[in-house]
């Protein structure tokens, strides 16, 4: 884009900055949520392998966690 195009879009710079910031915050939140759910699934699997929970309880809680992942 040339100098004239940049000058023409200059009044929109704050809007583009806010949109970029919102995008960054959203991306970070999604990554953090996925990491948290991954840790929770790992803890759940440890509980199953340690015999602390039954296979049925594991399946139920795993389904709940995976539903959280699919929920926007």
N, C-alpha and C positions, 0 to 999 in steps of 0.2 A: 504494500500500500504506500502510496506516495505521501509527500508532505501535505498536500492539500487534503487528502483523505484523512490523515491523522488529525489535522486541524479541525476538520468537519466533525470528527468523532470525539474531540476533546471534551465537550460538555457531558458526554456519556461515561467518561472515565470513572467517576465515583460509582456509577451503577455497575460497571464491569468489575470494579474492585470488590464491591459487596457481593456480587454473584460468585466471583472466584473464591472469596473467603467462605461463603456458605458452602460451596462445593468442597473445599478443603475440610471444613468441620464435619460435613456429612460423611466424607470418605473415611476420616479418622474414626468417627463414631461406629461406622459399619465394621471397620477392621477390629476395633476394640471389642465390639459385641461378638464377632466371630471368634476372637481369641478367648474370650470369657467362656463362651459355649464349648469351645474345644477343651478348655481346662476342666469344665464341669463334666463333660463326657469322659475324660480321662479319669477323673476322680470316681465317677460312677463305675467305670470298668474295674478300677482297683478294688472298690468295695465288693463287686461281684466275685473277683478272683480271690479275695481274702475270705469269702464266705459270709460277709456281713449282711448281704442282701440276697434274696432269691432271684432266680432267673426271671420269674414273672414280674417281680418288682423292678428289676433292671429294665426289662422290655417296656414296662409302663413309663418309667422315668425317662428312658431314652427317647421314647415317642414324644413325651412332653417337651424335652429339650430340642428335638428336631422340629417340632411344631413352632417353637420360639424362633428358630432360625429362618423358617419360611414366612413368618409373620413380618410384614413390612413395618 
